Amino acid sequence: MSLLDSRPSPVLEPVLLPTALPPLPAALPPPAGPGPGRPQLWLVATAAHEETAARYAPLVLGPAELARAEEFRRPTDRATYLCAHVGLRRVLGNHLGVAPRTVSVARAPCPGCGEPHGRPVLQDGPLHFSLSHCEGLSLIAVAATPVGVDVEPVPDPRTLLEAADVVHPLEAAELAALAPALRPAAFARVWTRKEAYLKGLGIGLGADPSAEYVGAGPAPAAPGGWLLADIAVPPGHRAAVAVRRDEAGGTGPD
């Protein structure tokens, strides 16, 4: 699913297919109007964008973003950051009908404390968006309601020793019931679902990730008032998107 759909959607497919973002200078297709419960998803592969993103970054990104990119010590991390943020500016500019550099992004108030460090938002316009990246890969989500997206590499089995402390008790039981070889990918599936939901809320990991149940099985369990789906990404990774239900569109909170 590559374009925002204008039809109401009370549920999402369990797995969504993102659209590969074309490298610069290719133009993006005309954007569709935002629709309730239908996120637009873009996949940005660093290897495909690294050269052009580095060249266009000074023309697209602001001083703060360029300074942040220079803080990365590993060239691969710097390249992924530039590809992700140049890609985000292109996608948002395409929706708003403005030059990517002129897109103005701010921070919403944190739901927990009210301080301005919640999820990133556009200062003007009805669109909501989310960005996530790990080494070599980025995902961008755009929706008509608050949205969160997350992509992560499948962890090494040794990192799962503390998994029971960060997932819901039912998820811990589901992971424990799996064969050991299947647990790393299943844990990454759980974790990306949780982080996508928490990013959509604007809280992120400031909240207890074990409080909400999202499930370790093939089909995610969405918290009340939200839609949740996995995203098809390259092998060795897992990803998910969470989008808030639109009450006006007939898909209000459960």
C-alpha positions in Angstrom: 0.0 0.0 0.0 1.8 3.1 -1.2 -0.8 5.9 -1.1 -3.1 7.2 1.5 -6.5 5.8 0.9 -9.6 8.0 1.2 -11.8 5.0 2.3 -12.4 4.4 6.0 -10.5 1.4 7.3 -11.6 -0.1 10.6 -8.7 -2.6 10.4 -5.3 -2.8 8.8 -3.9 -5.8 6.9 -1.6 -7.8 9.3 1.4 -6.9 7.0 1.7 -3.8 4.9 4.0 -3.3 1.9 5.9 0.0 1.8 6.8 1.8 -1.4 10.6 2.2 -2.1 11.4 5.9 -2.1 13.1 6.7 -5.5 16.5 8.4 -5.1 17.0 12.0 -6.1 16.5 13.7 -8.5 13.5 11.5 -9.3 10.2 13.2 -8.5 7.7 11.6 -6.2 4.2 10.7 -7.5 1.4 13.2 -6.8 0.2 12.6 -3.3 -3.3 11.3 -2.5 -5.5 13.0 0.0 -5.1 11.7 3.6 -7.7 9.1 4.6 -8.6 7.7 8.0 -6.6 4.7 9.1 -4.5 4.4 6.0 -0.9 5.3 6.5 1.4 5.9 3.5 4.7 4.0 4.0 8.0 4.7 2.3 11.1 2.5 2.6 14.5 4.2 2.2 17.5 1.9 1.6 20.7 3.7 2.5 22.7 1.9 -0.2 20.3 3.3 -2.9 20.2 6.9 -1.5 23.6 7.4 0.1 25.3 9.2 -2.8 22.5 11.6 -3.7 21.4 12.2 -0.1 24.9 13.4 0.8 24.9 15.7 -2.2 21.5 17.2 -1.6 21.6 17.3 2.2 23.0 20.9 2.3 20.2 22.0 0.0 17.4 20.2 1.9 18.2 20.0 5.6 18.4 22.7 8.2 21.5 23.6 10.2 20.4 21.6 13.2 20.0 18.4 11.1 23.3 18.9 9.4 25.0 19.4 12.7 23.3 16.2 14.1 24.6 14.2 11.1 28.2 15.3 11.9 27.9 13.9 15.4 27.7 10.3 14.1 31.1 8.7 14.4 30.4 5.8 12.1 30.0 6.8 8.4 27.3 4.2 7.9 25.2 5.7 10.7 25.7 9.2 9.3 24.7 8.1 5.8 21.5 6.4 7.1 20.6 9.6 9.1 21.0 11.8 6.0 19.1 9.4 3.8 16.2 9.2 6.3 15.9 13.0 6.9 16.3 14.0 3.3 13.7 11.4 2.4 11.3 12.7 5.1 11.7 16.3 3.9 10.9 15.1 0.3 7.8 13.2 1.3 6.4 16.0 3.5 7.2 18.7 0.9 5.5 16.6 -1.8 2.3 16.4 0.4 2.4 20.1 1.3 3.3 21.3 -2.2 6.4 23.1 -1.0 10.1 22.8 -1.4 11.6 20.2 1.0 13.8 22.7 2.8 10.9 24.9 3.7 9.0 22.2 5.6 8.7 23.4 9.2 8.8 20.7 11.8 8.1 21.2 15.6 7.6 19.0 18.6 4.2 18.4 20.1 3.7 18.6 23.9 4.7 15.4 25.7 1.5 13.6 26.9 3.2 12.8 30.1 4.7 16.1 31.2 3.5 18.7 28.8 7.0 19.8 27.8 7.7 20.3 24.0 9.5 17.0 23.4 6.6 14.9 22.2 6.3 13.4 18.7 7.5 15.6 15.8 4.6 17.4 14.0 4.1 19.9 11.2 3.6 23.4 12.3 1.0 23.9 9.5 -1.2 21.3 7.8 -3.3 18.3 8.8 -0.7 15.6 8.2 0.9 13.4 10.8 4.2 11.6 10.3 6.8 9.3 11.9 10.3 8.3 11.0 12.5 5.4 12.1 15.9 4.2 11.0 18.5 1.6 11.8 21.7 0.9 10.1 21.1 0.7 6.3 17.3 1.1 6.4 14.7 3.8 7.1 10.9 3.9 7.2 8.7 7.0 6.8 4.9 6.9 7.6 2.4 9.7 6.8 -1.2 9.6 7.9 -4.3 11.7 8.6 -4.1 10.9 12.4 -1.2 10.4 14.8 1.1 7.7 13.6 4.2 5.9 14.8 6.6 3.6 12.8 9.6 1.6 13.9 12.1 -0.6 12.2 14.8 -2.7 14.0 17.3 -5.4 13.1 16.5 -8.9 14.5 18.6 -9.1 17.6 21.2 -11.6 18.6 19.8 -14.4 20.7 22.0 -13.4 23.6 20.2 -10.1 23.9 16.9 -11.8 24.7 17.9 -12.8 28.2 16.2 -9.7 29.6 13.2 -9.8 27.3 10.8 -10.8 30.0 11.4 -7.5 31.8 10.4 -5.3 28.8 7.4 -7.1 27.3 3.9 -7.9 28.6 3.7 -11.1 30.7 1.5 -12.7 28.0 4.1 -11.8 25.3 6.8 -13.3 27.5 4.8 -16.5 27.7 4.3 -16.5 23.9 8.0 -16.0 23.3 9.0 -18.7 25.7 6.7 -21.2 23.9 8.5 -20.7 20.7 11.5 -22.8 19.6 14.7 -20.9 20.6 15.6 -20.3 16.9 12.3 -18.4 16.4 12.5 -16.1 19.4 14.8 -13.4 18.1 12.6 -12.6 15.1 9.4 -12.8 17.3 10.9 -10.5 19.9 11.8 -8.0 17.2 8.2 -8.2 16.0 6.9 -7.5 19.5 9.3 -4.7 20.1 8.7 -2.8 16.8 4.9 -3.0 17.5 5.4 -1.5 20.9 7.7 1.2 19.8 5.5 2.2 16.9 2.5 2.5 19.3 4.5 4.5 21.9 5.9 6.8 19.2 2.3 7.4 17.9 1.3 8.4 21.4 4.2 10.8 21.5 5.6 9.2 24.7 8.2 6.8 23.2 10.2 4.8 25.7 9.4 7.2 28.5 6.4 4.8 29.1 6.6 1.3 30.4 6.8 -1.0 27.3 5.5 -4.0 29.2 2.2 -2.3 30.1 0.4 -2.8 26.7 -0.1 -6.1 25.0 0.6 -6.1 21.2 1.2 -9.9 20.8 4.1 -12.0 19.6 2.1 -13.9 17.0 1.7 -13.2 13.2 -1.2 -10.8 13.7 -0.7 -7.9 16.0 -3.1 -7.0 18.8 -3.8 -3.2 18.7 -4.3 -1.2 21.9 -7.7 0.4 22.2 -8.2 3.3 19.8 -5.4 2.3 17.5 -4.7 0.3 14.4 -1.5 -1.8 14.3 0.2 -3.7 11.5 3.6 -5.2 10.7 5.5 -3.9 7.7 7.3 -6.0 5.1 11.0 -5.1 5.2 14.2 -6.8 4.0 15.4 -10.0 5.7 17.0 -9.6 9.1 14.7 -6.8 10.1 11.2 -6.3 11.5 9.0 -3.2 11.4 5.6 -2.0 12.4 3.2 0.9 12.2 0.6 2.2 14.6 -2.1 4.7 13.5 -4.8 6.2 15.7 -8.4 5.5 14.8 -10.3 8.4 13.3 -13.5 9.0 15.3 -15.0 11.2 12.6 -14.4 8.6 10.0 -16.3 6.0 11.8 -13.3 4.1 13.2 -13.2 5.7 16.7 -11.7 4.2 19.8 -12.8 0.8 20.9 
